[in-house]
Amino acid sequence: MKIAVSVGDINGIGLEILLKSHQKLQKLCKPIYCVDEELLKEASRKLKRKLPKNLELYSPKMLNKDLQIPQILAGKITKESGAYSYESFKTALFLTQNKRTKALLTLPIHKKAWQLAGISYAGHTEVLRDIFKQEAIMVLGSPKMYVALFSDHIRLKDVPKIIEYEALLKFLLKLAPFIKKLPCGVLGLNPHAGDFGVLGDEDFIIQKAIDEANQILKQDVYKGVLVPDVAFIGKHLKYYVAMYHDQGLIPLKTLYFDKSINISLNLPIIRTSVDHGSAFDIAYQNKAKIKSYLCAAKVACKLAKLKYKNH
């Protein structure tokens, strides 16, 4: 099974993860790396690692002939590395959209580098939403716990504004097919889940959406509104919905950081990713871990097998 891999920011840990994990990854699938060979050679020299001989590469310059291949500047935020990581992602997406690969696996970008390169998106998920004109759902987790984010890469002060009944109900209904073990806990927005309106009215909206979703689905798929600060204590649930990014990812990464991955749902393609950043602070120091990346690859393969088995 062929899987397209975008390499993320070349100044971070992406290329190190690629080189370290290739022998294990090729036992799971046939990866096609969207990167130029000279960058892999430069990365292998910096890391003092041998370059595997059996790599299958697809240069981003195949789609953008004007793309400049940047120099690797370990741990530096540059517009050149941002532009290259964006073109690597677009190339991997092109391969997957055109059925040359069965899934898309992404290594971490740097959002500021994208901004410097004039790229208006906050990240991979936002690009996918725009291209496919569908509300991609960001789910992060491991086999022991998954967290779906109702809002993801937006400013914290903007979160209360988007807690709307119709939007949340639509989100819950689209997420439901992914939930394999009931119930899925839905976190409140405010401290104490609003304390019956004392600390905010948004939690009443969340409760209304939960009740309606369960009624439409004809079973209690969702449980809540849960008080966020105690929802993960003890024998926690397997699935949660968080109202904003850090509300869900702080407990998830505290418990399962090494094995956690990112999955984009509600799209016509399969896309998974690592659940960590480009880690500029340890770039090219041979310190990067590969477990999240390999877990993301395993899930991509599993989802692709299910999808293409049914077609």
Secondary structure, DSSP 8 states (H G I E B T S, - for coil): -EEEEE---TTTTHHHHHHHHHHHHTTT-EEEEES-HHHHHHHHHHHT----TT-EE--GGGT-TT-------TT---HHHHHHHHHHHHHHHHHHHTTSSSEEEE----HHHHHHTT---SSHHHHHHHHHTS--EEEEEETTEEEEESS-SS-GGGHHHH--HHHHHHHHHHHGGG--SS-EEEE-SSGGGGTTTTT-SHHHHHHHHHHHHHHHHTS--EEEEE-TTTTTSSS--SEEEESSHHHHHHHHHHHHTTT-EEEEESSSS-EEEESS---GGGTTTT----HHHHHHHHHHHHHHHHHHH--
